[in-house]
Amino acid sequence: MTEARFEWDPKKDLENQEKHEVSFAEAQFAFADRNRVIAADEPHSVAEERYYCFGRIGEGVLTVRFTYREDVIRIFGAGYWRKGKQIYERENKVHRRIPRKPKGRS
C-alpha cells in the first residue's frame, strides 16, 4: 500500500470511541490489510462520494466509513460491525469450518 494520508475531526473521533470503542487512529490500520474491501456507501453519497473499508485488524474485521478529499482519506466512522465482517468474508471467500460430530455418536 502506498503511504496514505488520513485526517478526521477530533470531536467525531472522541464520539466514535465512546460509542464504538474504536479510535480513528486505530481505524487507519484497516487500510493496511492487503485483503481489504472498499465499497461505495451509495445511500450516504449525496454531497460527496462516501465509502466503506472492511479490513482485518488482529482477530476482527473493522468497518471504516470514509471519503476522499483531494489526496487525503477522511475518516468519519469506524466499528466492528457484523455486516462488515460478513462482506469481508464473502469478498475474500473466507469459509468458516463447521465442526463435525464424531462418528458413532448422536
C-alpha positions in Angstrom: 0.0 0.0 0.0 1.3 3.4 -0.9 1.7 5.8 2.0 -1.8 7.3 2.6 -2.6 10.4 4.5 -5.5 10.4 6.9 -7.5 13.1 8.7 -10.6 13.3 10.9 -12.5 15.6 13.2 -11.1 15.2 16.7 -14.6 15.7 18.3 -16.1 13.0 16.0 -13.2 10.7 16.9 -14.0 11.0 20.6 -17.7 10.4 19.9 -16.8 7.3 17.9 -14.5 6.0 20.7 -17.3 6.4 23.3 -19.9 4.8 21.0 -17.9 2.0 19.3 -14.7 1.8 21.3 -12.5 2.4 18.3 -10.3 5.4 17.6 -9.8 6.8 14.2 -6.0 6.3 14.7 -6.7 2.6 15.1 -9.1 2.6 12.1 -6.2 3.6 9.7 -4.9 0.1 10.1 -7.9 -1.4 8.2 -6.5 0.2 5.1 -3.2 -1.7 5.5 -4.9 -5.1 5.2 -3.9 -6.3 1.7 -7.3 -8.1 1.5 -9.3 -5.1 2.5 -12.5 -4.5 0.7 -13.6 -1.0 -0.4 -17.3 -0.5 -1.2 -19.4 2.5 -2.1 -21.7 3.9 0.5 -24.4 5.0 -2.0 -27.2 5.9 0.4 -24.8 8.5 2.1 -23.1 9.8 -1.0 -25.3 12.9 -1.5 -22.9 15.8 -1.0 -19.8 13.8 -1.7 -18.9 10.2 -2.5 -18.6 8.0 0.6 -17.1 4.6 1.1 -16.6 1.7 3.4 -13.3 0.0 4.1 -13.6 -3.5 5.5 -10.2 -4.6 6.9 -8.8 -7.1 9.3 -7.1 -5.8 12.4 -5.9 -8.7 14.7 -8.8 -11.2 15.0 -11.6 -8.7 14.0 -12.8 -7.1 10.8 -13.2 -3.3 11.2 -15.6 -1.3 9.1 -14.4 2.2 8.4 -16.6 4.9 6.9 -14.6 7.5 4.9 -14.4 9.8 1.9 -11.5 11.1 -0.2 -10.8 14.8 -0.1 -8.1 15.6 -2.6 -5.3 13.1 -1.7 -6.4 12.6 1.9 -8.6 9.9 3.4 -11.1 11.5 5.8 -12.4 9.0 8.3 -15.8 9.8 9.9 -16.8 6.4 11.5 -15.5 3.0 12.5 -16.6 0.0 14.3 -16.6 -3.8 14.5 -19.9 -4.5 12.8 -21.2 -7.9 11.9 -22.3 -6.9 8.4 -18.9 -5.5 7.6 -17.3 -8.8 8.7 -19.8 -10.8 6.5 -19.0 -8.6 3.5 -15.2 -9.0 4.1 -15.5 -12.8 4.4 -17.7 -13.1 1.3 -15.4 -11.0 -0.9 -12.3 -12.8 0.4 -14.0 -16.2 0.1 -13.5 -17.0 3.8 -15.4 -20.1 4.8 -15.9 -21.0 8.4 -15.4 -24.6 9.2 -18.3 -26.3 10.9 -17.1 -28.9 13.4 -18.3 -32.4 12.6 -19.8 -34.7 15.1 -17.5 -37.7 15.9 -18.7 -40.8 14.1 -20.7 -43.2 16.1 -22.2 -40.5 18.3 -25.5 -38.8 18.1 
